[in-house]
Amino acid sequence: MMIDRRLEGDRLAIPADEAIAADARALSDQLKAMRDRLFAPSAQKTLRSFTSGEAARLIGVSDGYLRQLSLAGEGPQPETGIAGRRSYTLGDINALRRHLSEQAIAKNNLAKARSYMRWRDPARGEHLQVIAVTNFKGGSGKTTSSVHLAQYLALSGLRVLAVDLDPQASLSALFGYQPELDLTGNDTLYGAIRYDAEMRPLASIIRKTYFDGLDLVPGNLELQEFEHATPRALSERHQAVDAGPLFFARIQAALESVSDNYDVVVLDCPPQLGYLTLSALCAATSVIVTVHPQMLDVASMNQFLFMTSDLLAVVREAGGTLNFDFLRYLVTRFEPNDGPQAQIVGFMRSLFGNRVLTSTMVKSTAISDAGLTKQTLYEVGRENFTRATYDRALESLNAVNSEIEALIHQAWGRQGDGR
């Protein structure tokens, strides 16, 4: 028997599904209009240019040396603005890194060359680093942490692949995608890990972004299909001649197919502990668990850890490999002047020791204000904020991400300077 959802007065006057669908369409139209206004005329995001001082810091040289290169006509030439101010795109910066590395190699200075070109070297045993950013409680800062980490590593000269595993697709939105408009079927990671004949190579799904050296596998609601298709595949597996890898190995297999093109993969996991998250954890070489320092969040994380441990033990017994280079807890949305939060952070450090990152991601209006225009703090200019607010937030982000970068270098057996 069907239940009539029609209500009178100021309540819903149409069935609930139709009302929700109408709200979704209206919101989608407004989001598209907002994007068109922000990124007209092509509705595509672009990355700002960097000053010569910023470019010099990213490359690891002095601003004066960068000026000498420009005057000598070496490498890509910067755009010159008012009063002769030079500005560089991220593509220019990466081209300069290659140019300086080639010069150093010609002088047989391999250590210097590696300081400019920081790509991993498989010949030295530097494996693809796959970092899963996870916690099954929403609002713990997974996406904010993931996108800033991916962009920081790309700015430092590494080749990065960001993978949006959340059906809500917040990471994709920050990279300028509106899933219901810009993506069709098989445009997410699900297309590369599905169980039927519609499966396609991951390389054909990956999209370039406006960040040079940073690619994206976008997400949308289609990812949820993996949660429904996996139980069916497991029950029918004995009937299949070539069923492919079990669910926990499918993301790993997909990433291996493109591993030669990247140094680091950042997986933004969904806020739930399902087949998708388990597969991501099995593909990961390292894990970052984001934690908001409130007692309810810490209690929720406790349940997450228990459930994860139990499920991963089952996966290991089924043949899955779980060898993490590092497991770290990242404190997010931290307010240093909040006494109870400081107590919780101290409590976590006493329990977990150095598995809690030394740096914390502070709560900042600069990060949330940048998010209003679907941007990150690495994309917006300092002039858009109060200087102290911007500097405080950027210092926090850089401290967190440089600490994670150091862990990556350690996993590769590099020295403290990344060489």
Residue pairs with C-beta under 8 A, 6 or more apart in sequence:
4 15
5 12
5 14
5 15
5 16
5 17
6 12
6 13
6 14
6 15
7 13
12 19
14 22
28 178
28 180
28 181
31 178
32 178
32 181
35 43
35 176
35 178
35 374
36 43
38 373
38 374
39 45
39 46
39 176
44 176
44 210
45 175
45 176
45 210
45 374
45 375
46 210
47 89
47 90
47 210
47 211
47 212
47 379
48 379
48 380
48 381
49 79
49 87
49 88
49 89
50 58
50 87
50 88
50 89
50 90
50 93
51 85
51 86
51 87
52 63
52 66
52 67
52 78
52 85
52 86
52 87
52 88
53 63
55 66
55 78
55 88
55 92
55 93
55 96
56 62
56 63
56 65
56 66
58 93
58 155
58 156
58 157
59 66
59 93
59 96
59 97
59 100
59 116
60 115
60 116
61 100
66 86
66 96
67 86
69 75
69 96
70 77
70 78
70 86
74 99
75 95
75 96
75 99
75 100
76 88
76 91
76 92
76 95
76 96
76 99
78 86
78 87
78 88
78 92
79 86
79 87
79 88
80 86
80 87
81 87
88 96
89 212
90 154
90 155
90 211
90 212
90 213
91 212
93 212
94 157
94 212
94 213
97 116
97 117
97 157
98 116
98 117
100 116
101 113
101 114
101 116
101 117
102 113
104 110
104 112
104 113
104 116
105 113
111 419
114 418
114 419
115 417
115 418
115 419
116 157
117 157
118 156
118 157
118 158
118 263
118 418
119 157
119 158
119 159
119 263
120 126
120 127
120 128
120 129
120 158
120 263
120 412
124 412
124 413
125 412
125 413
126 412
126 413
126 414
127 285
127 411
127 412
128 255
128 256
128 259
128 262
128 263
128 264
128 265
128 285
129 263
129 264
129 265
129 285
129 286
129 325
129 408
129 411
129 412
130 252
130 255
130 264
130 265
130 267
130 283
130 284
130 285
130 286
131 149
131 264
131 265
131 266
131 267
131 284
131 285
131 286
131 287
131 288
131 404
131 408
132 267
132 269
132 280
132 281
132 283
132 284
132 286
132 287
132 288
133 142
133 145
133 146
133 149
133 266
133 267
133 268
133 269
133 288
133 290
134 142
134 267
134 269
134 277
134 280
134 281
134 287
134 288
134 289
134 290
135 142
135 271
135 289
135 290
135 291
135 301
135 304
136 271
136 272
136 273
136 277
136 300
136 304
136 307
137 271
137 292
137 297
137 300
137 301
137 304
138 271
139 292
140 271
140 290
140 291
140 292
140 297
140 332
141 290
141 292
141 330
141 332
141 333
141 361
142 166
142 268
142 269
142 271
142 290
143 166
143 170
143 171
143 174
143 268
144 332
144 361
144 367
144 371
145 288
145 290
145 330
145 332
145 361
145 400
146 162
146 171
146 266
146 267
146 268
147 162
147 171
147 174
147 175
147 268
147 376
148 376
148 377
148 378
148 397
148 400
148 401
149 266
149 288
149 400
149 401
149 404
150 160
150 162
150 214
150 264
150 266
151 211
151 214
151 376
151 378
151 379
152 378
152 397
152 398
152 401
152 402
152 405
153 160
153 263
153 264
153 266
153 401
153 405
153 408
154 160
154 211
154 212
154 213
154 214
155 378
156 405
157 213
158 213
158 263
158 264
159 213
159 261
159 262
159 263
159 264
160 213
160 214
160 215
160 262
160 263
160 264
160 265
160 266
161 206
161 214
161 215
161 216
161 217
161 255
161 258
161 261
161 262
161 264
161 265
161 266
162 171
162 175
162 209
162 214
162 215
162 216
162 217
162 265
162 266
162 268
163 189
163 216
163 217
163 219
163 265
163 266
163 267
163 268
164 170
164 171
164 172
164 188
164 189
164 216
164 217
164 218
164 219
164 268
165 189
165 219
165 223
165 267
165 268
165 269
165 270
165 276
165 277
165 280
166 219
166 223
166 268
166 269
166 270
166 271
167 219
167 220
167 221
167 222
167 223
167 224
167 270
168 219
168 270
169 177
169 179
169 218
169 219
169 220
169 221
170 268
171 216
171 218
171 219
171 268
172 179
172 183
172 216
172 218
172 219
172 220
173 179
173 374
174 371
174 374
174 375
174 376
175 209
175 210
175 216
175 218
176 209
176 210
176 374
177 183
177 216
177 218
179 218
179 219
179 220
179 221
180 220
182 218
183 218
183 220
183 222
185 191
185 198
185 222
186 194
186 198
186 200
186 205
186 222
187 205
187 218
187 220
187 222
188 205
188 217
188 218
188 219
188 220
188 222
188 223
189 202
189 205
189 217
189 219
189 223
189 251
189 254
190 222
190 223
190 225
190 226
191 198
191 199
191 200
191 205
191 222
192 199
192 200
192 201
192 202
192 205
192 254
192 257
193 199
193 226
193 250
193 251
193 253
193 254
193 279
194 225
194 226
194 229
195 229
195 230
195 232
195 233
195 243
195 244
201 257
202 217
202 254
202 255
202 257
202 258
203 257
203 258
205 217
206 215
206 216
206 217
206 258
207 215
207 216
207 217
207 218
208 215
208 216
209 215
209 216
215 262
219 268
223 270
223 276
226 247
226 275
226 276
226 279
227 274
227 275
227 276
230 247
230 275
233 243
233 247
234 246
234 247
237 243
237 246
244 250
244 253
245 252
245 253
246 318
246 319
246 320
247 275
247 278
247 279
248 275
248 278
248 279
248 282
248 315
248 318
248 320
249 279
249 282
249 283
249 320
250 279
251 267
251 279
251 280
251 282
251 283
252 279
252 282
252 283
255 265
255 283
264 408
267 280
267 283
267 284
269 276
269 277
269 280
269 281
270 276
270 277
273 304
273 307
273 308
273 311
278 311
278 312
278 315
281 287
281 308
281 312
281 322
282 312
282 315
282 320
282 321
282 322
284 324
285 323
285 324
285 325
285 411
286 324
286 325
286 326
286 327
286 328
286 407
286 408
286 411
287 324
287 326
287 327
287 328
288 328
288 329
288 330
288 404
289 301
289 304
289 327
289 328
289 329
289 330
290 329
290 330
290 332
291 297
291 298
291 301
291 329
291 330
291 331
291 332
291 348
292 331
292 332
292 333
293 331
293 333
293 334
293 341
293 342
293 344
293 345
293 348
294 340
294 341
294 344
295 340
295 344
298 344
298 347
298 348
312 320
312 322
315 322
316 322
325 407
325 410
325 411
326 407
326 410
326 411
327 355
328 355
328 356
328 357
328 404
328 407
329 348
329 352
329 355
329 356
329 357
330 357
330 360
330 361
330 400
331 345
331 348
331 356
331 357
331 360
331 361
332 360
332 361
333 361
333 362
333 363
334 341
334 345
334 360
334 361
334 362
334 363
335 341
335 362
335 363
336 342
336 360
336 362
345 356
345 360
348 356
349 356
357 400
357 403
357 404
358 403
359 396
359 399
359 400
359 402
359 403
360 396
360 400
361 396
361 397
361 400
362 392
362 393
362 396
364 389
364 392
364 393
364 396
365 389
366 377
366 385
366 389
366 390
366 392
366 393
366 394
367 376
367 377
367 393
367 397
369 384
369 385
370 376
370 377
370 379
370 380
370 384
373 380
377 390
377 393
377 394
377 397
378 397
382 390
382 391
384 390
405 418
406 416
409 415
409 416
409 418
